[in-house]
Amino acid sequence: MNYRSSEILADESIATAGTKTIDINLKDVISRITIQVKLTNASSTPLAHPAKAVSKIEVVDGSNVVFSMKGIAAQALDFYDRKVEPFNAMDWQSAQMCIATFNLNFGRRLFDPQLALDPTKFNNLQLKISHNKALGGCTPTAGTMRVRADVFDEKVPSPAGFLCSKEHYAYALVSSGITYVDLPTDYIMRKLLLQTNADAKSPYEQINQVKLSEEHDKRVVLEGSQSDFIKYFGNLWPRYSELIHGITGSTAVVFYITPTHETAYAVTADQTTCTYHDLAFLGGQSLSLKATSTGQFRGNVAGYCPHGAVPYPFGDQDDLSDWYDVTRLGSLQLKLTAGSSIESSSTAEVITQQLRTY
């Protein structure tokens, strides 16, 4: 076999919140690490997106950070890397499972021979996963976590480096507030993600204006409204589509979803004849549904900007030589202007994806 799927962590209970640290003892080159969390619901009332049960994922070698971000950011980045939705089971029913999958990609695609994570280049690689089942699903009574790695087996590559993805900066949003973020210039930049956490606001309502400039405005790389950039970059990725399954009735129920911009839905009844309609669907990460009678439904939701993340790609994403060479710069700065009416207590994160060579 040229490749194999190696189990790093067998199914393990996450009944108690904490951080699981796993030594990566593999010697084979790793293309992707996959984490899957399964939450057993105790009710049919959604609490939060199941991906929020994983608050942080890190791959580190001592103080050397290889990968670091929230679970929801990892899912968004995975979609923008592969143009395919990570597997989530959005089953909002008691005794059923909400499932969230997190793919950590170290290459441009699965089994990219040029870019992959070579454990032999590090001293003590570790995977750290911070989890709390109470933060996702429908008040779960139980939860499990499993980790696998897709590795090169008989086909042994000599990767030049790997994609290093991390949360570079996080801050609390303030209506109409301006925030300056100095970006790293140590490695070539492949893409940025600007992510905002909001249940009822679209990403452009959270961060309204974006400016990226070199050398204290000597050169402005991009400048404009995030609403325009979503439309401009939107044709580079398909719409994010997912299935949801739940129960609602004459009293509206809020269901949490992944896409957050220009989202549309269609639902059908499973067991009863009733009409569904939404009370509030203005963007953000929630959908408030009610029906003429109580019953189960299945639905499809599609839209843009998974988990409130907006991509800013640099160059041809498949061509290493075409990415943004920031290493020649003395400074690279983002100027982010919040919308005039942001969601209360919401945050924003700046996520970088860089090319690190061995």
Secondary structure, DSSP 8 states (H G I E B T S, - for coil): --EEEEEEEEEEE--S-EEEEEE----S-EEEEEEEEEEE-SSSS--B-GGGGEEEEEEEETTEEEEEE-HHHHHHHHHHHHSS---EEEEESTTSEEEEEEEEESSSSTT-SSB-B-GGGSSSEEEEEEE-GGGSBSS-SEEEEEEEEEEE-SS----SEEEEEEEEEEEE--TT-EEEEE---SSEEEEEEEEE--SSS-HHHHEEEEEEEETTTTEEEEEEEHHHHHHHHHTTS--EEEEEEEEE-SS-EEEE-S--EEEEEEEEESSS---EEEEE-SSSSEEEEEESS-EEEEEEEEEESGGGEEEEE-S-TT-GGGSB-GGG-S-EEEEEEE-SS--TT-EEEEEEEEEEE-
